[in-house]
Amino acid sequence: MGKAKHVVANHDPIAAPNALHHHWLPFTGNREFKSDPRLFVRAEGMYFWNHKGDKILDGCSGLFTCAAGHCRAEISEAVARQLNQLDYTPSFLRSHPLSFELAERIADLTPADLNRVFFVNSGSEAIDTAMKICSAYHRARGEGQRYMFVSRERAYHGVNLGGTSLSGMVKNRESFGPSLPGVVHIRHTWLPENRFVKGQPDHGAELAEDLQRMVDLYGGSNIAACFIEPIAGSTGVLVPPKGYLQRIREICDEHRILLVFDEVICGFGRTGKAFGAQSFGVIPDVMTMAKAMTNGAQPMGAVAVREHVHDTIVEAAPRGAVELFHGYTFSAHPAACAASLAALDIYEREDLFSHAAKLSDYFLDSVLTLADLSVVSDVRGFGLIAGFDLLPDSVRGARGHEVQKRLFDAGLHLKTTGDAGILAPPLISEKCDIDEMCGILRDVLGEYAAQ
């Protein structure tokens, strides 16, 4: 703690002229940020500290990453030990023991036989990897004509070329020209009659028939996979209607379409179980994960596939040949594996997934109390993730952007997308932390309600 203060006092990150000009920040209005920067310099448990010394409650687990809270010594010590023993090894024709140990630990958490694990470095890489795996699978089984992918409006599947193509959020697409061919989108699941519903809404299961419409229009034999976030997180937390995911699974099965769950946000306890697949009782063929996989301490992601998908690809290649021409320089990096194993130990030892499930009702009920504020037009959530919509100002998204800045200054960090706010507190949260989050929210949003 003292060291962090020393760094701030003697090396003010914004004191020197032009000190902020060289870093081009992602998903940020850089001109605005650099005129009024908001910097974190330290974190511990449930809190960040900014460069001014202010304490800020983390209402979004960093970016859905730090499920066990910040700066866990168990993780940093495991990473340090690993770096001192083996700092790097390529994963092409080589590996190291921790990668196999981690794959086994993840396979213990995933449902059914989703127990073949391919390591990447982010959720975006996981999505592009999953797309390649789906294409390779169908080619290996003699149906290489399956070149199409189905995604959804308001979907977020990362920012690489494949994920951008799958994305259903216009701002993530409009500046980048034509995307991959053969990607089509079905409707999202938000409906006005489901406003202010806790958990899964009753209305909207019929929206799954949009997938059948794509089959009828393009031919089921041309579709490789359907990509679904069990809960559409980054767009503002759209919880699937009852029966919706089950019907999607049925349509995929009928037409031999692979079902891919993007669990980058839902995974590792956010829904009260290890993955959203278990919470909603639907098993995909492929599952992507990242973020809380290392508790945010190291960049890492993974793709888990069912045995028959893996075996089909592997057995189609000649003996001794490379079966999947794909991978990354930092796949299964030793330090990332060490971080993930230490994070999984914490999740298990502290029973954090069950703790999240037990805290969910209190959390969701607390956030739903914001419904009496006139500026709030909807609240929804599941497990330990909730979203709320704000009535837009004259420019859509402007109010949400302003609110997240005001909340930061009031001592609360969360994510906004347009005029939607997202809460995803660390799984270590207690009722008093939820009370503090909702108290700050009420104070700040109440200023708009009074106008």
N, C-alpha and C positions, 0 to 999 in steps of 0.2 A: 504494500500500500504506500509506504513511504517513498519507494523508488518511483512509482508512477507520479506522485506529486512533484518529485524532484525534476522529472522530465518535463512536466508542464511548466514549472516555474522557470527553468533555465533554458528551455528550448521551445518557446511558444510557437506552435505550428503555423500561426498566421501573423506573427510579428514582422517577419521580413517582407519587403516589397515583392510582389509577384510570387509569393511563396506557394500559392494555390494554382497557378496558371498552367502548370505542366500536366496535371492529372485530369484527364477527360473522364468524368464520372458516368457510369451506366445508369440508364433510366432516371436521369436527373436533368433539371433545368440548370445547366452549368453556370450561366451568367448570373442567375438569381442566387444560386448557392454560394458562389464565390464573393458576392456582395454582402452576404449574410450567412456565413458558414455555421453549420451545426455538426460538431465533431465529437466523437466518442474517444476517450483516452484510456478508459479503464472499465472493467466489468467484474462483477462478483455476484454469484447467486441469482437473485431476481432483478438486479439493478445494473445500469450503466452509469458512468460519470462523464460529463462533457468537459471540454477544455477550460470551462469557467469554474469547474468544481461542483456543478449542480448534479444532484442525484436524480436519475430518471428510471422509473419503473418500466421494465420490459414487458409490454403487453402482447408481443408477437414472437417471443422466443428467438430474438434476433430477426431472422427471416424464416421462421418455422424450423430453425436449425438447432437451437440450444435447448432441447427438451429437458435436460437434467440441470438447467441453470448454467451460469457462466463460470469459466475458469476453474473447472473441476481438476483438482490436483492429481487425481488418479490418471486422468487422460494426459495431462502435460508431462507427467513423470514417465508414463509409458512411451510417449513419443520421444522424449529425450533419451531414454534407454535404447530405443530402437535405432535412433540416429547415430548413437555412439557405437552400436554393434554392427549394423548394416544400413547404410544411408540410402542405397538405391540398388535395385537390380532390374534389368529389363524383364518384361513378361513375354517376350518373343523367344521361344525355344528355351527359356529359363524361368525359374520362379523362386520362391522362398517359402518356408514352412507356414508363416502367418497367413499367407493368402489362402491356403487350403483349410487352415483352422477357421478363418473367418467365413469362408464359403459354407462350411459345415454348420457354423453357428447361425448363419442367416437361414439356411435350409431348415433348421430346427424351428424357426419362427414363421416361415411362410406356410400357407395352407396346402393341403393335398401333396402332390408330387412336384410342386414348383421348387425343385431342389438342384437345379443346375444354374450356377451363378457366374455371370460374366461381369468383370469389374471395369468401371469407367471412372471419370473424375467429376461428374456433375449430372444433374438431372437432364440438362440439354443433351449431353452426350448419351445418356441412357435412352432417351427417346429415339435419336438417330440410330443407335445400335439396335433397338427393338425393331425399327422399321426394316433394317437390313436383315435381321434374323427372320422376320416374317417372310420377306421376299425369298431368302435362301431356303427356308423350309418348303415353301410351295414349289420352288424350282426343283428341289431334291425329290419331291414326291410326284414330279411330272406335270405340275400345273403352273408353269412359269408365266402363263398369261394373266395370272392374278397380280396385276400391277397397281390396283386402286386401293386407296385407304379412306376410311370414313372417320371423320372427327365431328365436333359439335360447335355450334355458335357459342361464343363466350369461353371457349376452351383456351387453356394456356398449357403448352407442352414444350416450354423452353424456347431458345432463341437461335439454335443452329438451323441450317437450311430445312431439315425435315420438320423440326418443331415449329418453325415459322410457317411452313406450309399447313401444318395441322392446326395452327392457332386460329381461333375464332374471335379474336379481339382486334378490331380494325387498326388501332394505333401500332400494334405489333407487326402489321403487314403492309400498310399503305405506302411506306417510303422505299420499299425494297424490290419493286418490280415483280414480274411473274414468279410464282413459286413453283414447286414441283408439280408436274402434271399428274392428273389422276387422283387428286385429293378432293373429296366432296364433304359437305358439312350438313348435318341434321340440326334440328332446333335444340336450343338449350331448354332447361326444365323449369325456369322461373315462370310462375303464373300469378296474376294478381290475387286470385282467390286463396293463395297459400301465404299471404302476408301475415307476419307475426305468429308463425307456427314454430313450435319447439320440436326439434327432431325431424323425422321424415314426414313430409306432407301427404295428405290423403289423395290429392288431385294431381294428375299428370302422368300416370303410368302409360296412358295411351300414346304419349309422345315417343315411346320406344318404337312404335310402328313406323316412324320415319326411316328407321333402318331397313324395314321391309320395303318401303317405297324406293330406297336406293337399289335394293336387290331387283325390284321389278323394273326399274329404269335402266340399270347398267348391266344386269345379269349377276347373280350371286357368284358365278364361276369366275368372274373378273375381279372380285374384291379379295384382297389379301387379309386385311385386318380392320377392326374397329377399335379406335383409341378412345378411352373413357377415363376421366378422373372420377373416382367414386364420389368424392365431393369436389366440385369445381371450386378450387380455393382462391386463386389469385384474382378471379373476376369478382369476388365478393361473397363467397361461401354459398354455393347452390347445392342444397342437400337433395339427394335423389328421392323422387316420390316412391311411395310404397309400391313394390312390384315392378318398378321400371328396370332396374338392373337385371332382375330375373328374366324379364321378357327379352332384353338385349341378348342375354346368354342363350336363350332358346333360339332366337333367329340366327345367331352365329353358328350354333350347333347344326341347325337344319341345312345351312349352306356351306359348312366347312370353312367358315370365316374365323380367323384367330381373334380372340378377344384380348385386348391389352389394357390393363389397368395402370394408369399413371398414379403411383402412390408416393410421389416425391414429397407431397405435403401430408397426406394421410398416414404415411408409414411411421412405424416406431411409436405407437401409442396414442397418436393424436385423436383417434376415434374411440379409445378405451380398450382396444385390442391391438395386437401387433400391427395389423394392416386393416384397411377398410374392407378388403375382401372378406375377412372374418366377421367384421361388424355387420355387414349387409348380407352375409350368407351366399355370396356368389364367387365362384372360383374362376379367375381368368386363365388364359393359356400362357400369357407373358405378363410380367410385372416389373415396372421401373421403380427405382428408389434412389434417394440421395439425402440431402439436408441433415436430418437428425441422425443419420447413419453413423456419423462420427461426433455427434453433439456439436457440430459446427466447427470442431477444432482443426480439421484438415479437409481439403476438398476431396470428395469421394462420392461415387454413385455405383449402382449395379443394376443389372437386368437379371431377373430370375425367370427361368422358363421351365415348362413341364417336361418331364423326361422324354415323352414321345417326340416333342419338338426338337429337343437336343439330339436325340438318337437318330432321328430321320436325317438331319443335316450331317452328322458325323459319319453315319454308315453309308451315305451316298458317295463319300469321297474314297479314292483308292487308298489302300493301306500305306501309311507313312506320309501321306500328303497332308498339307494344311487344309482343314475342313472349312474354315471361315476366314476369309481374307479381310480381317478387320481387327482393330485394336489401337491402343494409344501408348505413347511413350511412358506415361505415368500410370498405366493400368496396374492396379494392385500395388501401389507404392508402399514400401514397407512401413513408413511412418503413418500413412493413412490407415493401413491395416491395424497397426498397433492402437491408433486412436479409436477405431471402430470397435475393436475387441474390448477396450477399456470402457467405452460407452455402453456396450451391451451388458457388461458386468454390472455397471451402475443401474441400468434399467431393471435388471433381474434382481439384484441384491435389495434395491429399495422398492421393488414391486411397483414401479411407476406407471405401468400400463393400467393396473388395477386401481391405483390411486386416481388416475385421470377419470376412469369410469365412475368412481365414487363421487368425485368432485363435479362431474358434469351437470347434474341437475341444479346444483347451487349456482354454478357458473351461468348456465343458460337462463335460469330464472332471473338472475341478477341483471344480465344484459337485456332481457325482455322488459325490465322495468323502464327502460329508456323509451318505450313505446308511447309514454304520455307526453313526450316532448314534441312540439308541433313540427320541428324541423326533421324529425325522424319518420321516414315513410315506410320502413320495413325493418324487421329484425328476424334473423333465422340462425340456426346453428345445430351442431351435433357434436357429441363428445366434448373436447376442449377446443373447439373452433367455432367462432360466431361472426356473422357479418351484419352490418346495419347500413341502410341506404339513407342518404340525406336528400331532402328536396333540393333540386339544383338551383343555382343562381342563374343569372342571365347567360353565362357561359358554362356549358356542362363541364364538370370536373374541377371548376375553379373553387367551389366551396369545399370539396373534399381535400384539395391541396392546401387550402388555407387552414382547414381544421387540423390536419396532421401537424402543421407547423405550430399552431396554437397549443395543441396537446403536448408536443415536445417541450415547449416553453413552460407549460404547466406541470411537467414532470412525468409524462407518459409517452412511451414509444409504441406506435402501432403502424400497420400498413394501410394505405389507401390506394384504391384503384378507381379513378374517376371520382364519383360522388359516393362510393361505397367504402366503408371502413371495415377493417378485419382485425379481430382479436384472436390470438392463439397463444395463450400464456404458457410458460414452462410447465411441464408435468409435475414439478415440485411445488407448484402453487398451493397455498392454503386459502381458506375462506377470507382471511384478513387481506390477502393480496387481491382477491377478486373485489372485495369491498373498496379497496383503494383505487383500483382501475376504474370501476364503475362510478365512484365518487368524482374522480377527475373528469371522466367523460360527461357526467351530468352537469358539472360546473361549466365546462367549456361549451357543450352543446346548448345548455340553457341560455347562454348569451344570445344565441341565434333565435331560440324559441321566444325570447322576450322582445325581439325586434318587430 
